[in-house]
Structure formats: structure tokens, C-alpha cells
Amino acid sequence: MSAFASDPALDEVHDAAGHGTKVDVALHLHDGTVRLSILSAQEILLTADDADQVAQALQRAAEQARRITATRAPDRPTGT
């Protein structure tokens, strides 16, 4: 089981050029890091609406990451 949780709101976001490339924003549930992945390519072309969805997913992940790191004890190591 992965420690990363992907944002399900991005399930329908695909490359606007029709290449099938997808984007994924995921939160590491243990250390609060945020992973941004572009799947099957090194770049992705997004429509304006899809770009908004990705930006919102990153903001949601950042908020969750702050909550995770705020509750972690200061002397607890951050492992991946």
C-alpha cells in the first residue's frame, strides 16, 4: 500500500493535445510532502479549466501537508 494519496478530482484531467498524458497530485500521508507527477511524458498541455483543477489540487494538498506537519512532534524524523 502506498503512503501517497492521489487527488481524485484529477481523474479526468488529460493532455489537451490528446496524447493520453495525465497529471497526478498526491499527498504523502506520513510526512506531508506533496508529489506532482506527469504520467507517461515529461510535459502536459492543459486547457485553462484543467490547469485550474491542477492548481486547486496542489492547494488542497498543501493545506493537508501543513496539517500533517503541524501535528508531527518536532523531534520525530521525517522518513519517506
C-alpha positions in Angstrom: 0.0 0.0 0.0 1.3 3.4 -1.0 1.8 6.1 1.6 0.7 8.6 -1.1 -3.0 9.6 -1.6 -3.8 10.9 -5.0 -6.4 13.7 -5.5 -9.4 12.0 -7.1 -10.6 15.3 -8.6 -7.9 15.0 -11.3 -9.1 11.7 -12.6 -10.5 13.3 -15.8 -7.6 15.7 -16.4 -5.7 14.7 -19.6 -3.3 16.2 -22.1 -5.2 18.8 -24.3 -3.2 17.6 -27.3 -4.8 14.1 -27.0 -1.7 12.1 -26.2 -3.2 10.5 -23.1 -0.8 12.1 -20.7 -2.2 12.5 -17.2 -1.3 14.6 -14.2 -1.3 13.4 -10.6 -1.1 15.4 -7.3 -0.6 13.2 -4.3 0.0 13.8 -0.6 2.3 11.6 1.4 0.2 10.7 4.4 3.1 10.2 6.8 5.4 13.1 6.2 3.2 15.6 4.4 5.2 16.0 1.2 3.3 16.7 -2.0 4.1 14.8 -5.2 3.3 16.3 -8.6 3.6 13.7 -11.3 3.2 13.9 -15.1 2.4 10.4 -16.2 3.7 9.0 -19.5 5.6 12.2 -20.5 7.7 15.0 -19.3 5.2 17.7 -20.2 1.5 18.1 -20.4 -0.6 20.6 -22.2 -3.7 21.6 -20.2 -6.8 23.5 -21.0 -7.5 26.5 -18.8 -10.1 24.6 -16.9 -7.8 21.6 -16.3 -5.0 24.0 -15.2 -7.3 25.4 -12.6 -8.1 21.9 -11.4 -4.4 21.1 -11.0 -3.8 24.4 -9.2 -6.7 23.7 -6.8 -5.4 20.1 -6.2 -2.0 21.5 -5.3 -3.6 24.0 -2.9 -5.6 21.2 -1.2 -2.5 19.1 -0.9 -0.5 22.0 0.5 -3.2 22.6 3.2 -3.3 19.0 4.1 0.5 18.8 4.2 0.6 21.8 6.6 -1.9 20.0 8.9 0.2 16.8 8.9 3.5 18.6 9.6 1.9 20.8 12.3 0.8 17.8 14.3 4.1 16.0 14.0 6.3 16.1 17.0 9.4 18.4 16.4 11.9 15.6 17.3 10.2 12.9 15.1 12.2 12.1 12.0 10.7 12.5 8.5 11.1 9.3 6.6 9.8 8.6 3.0 
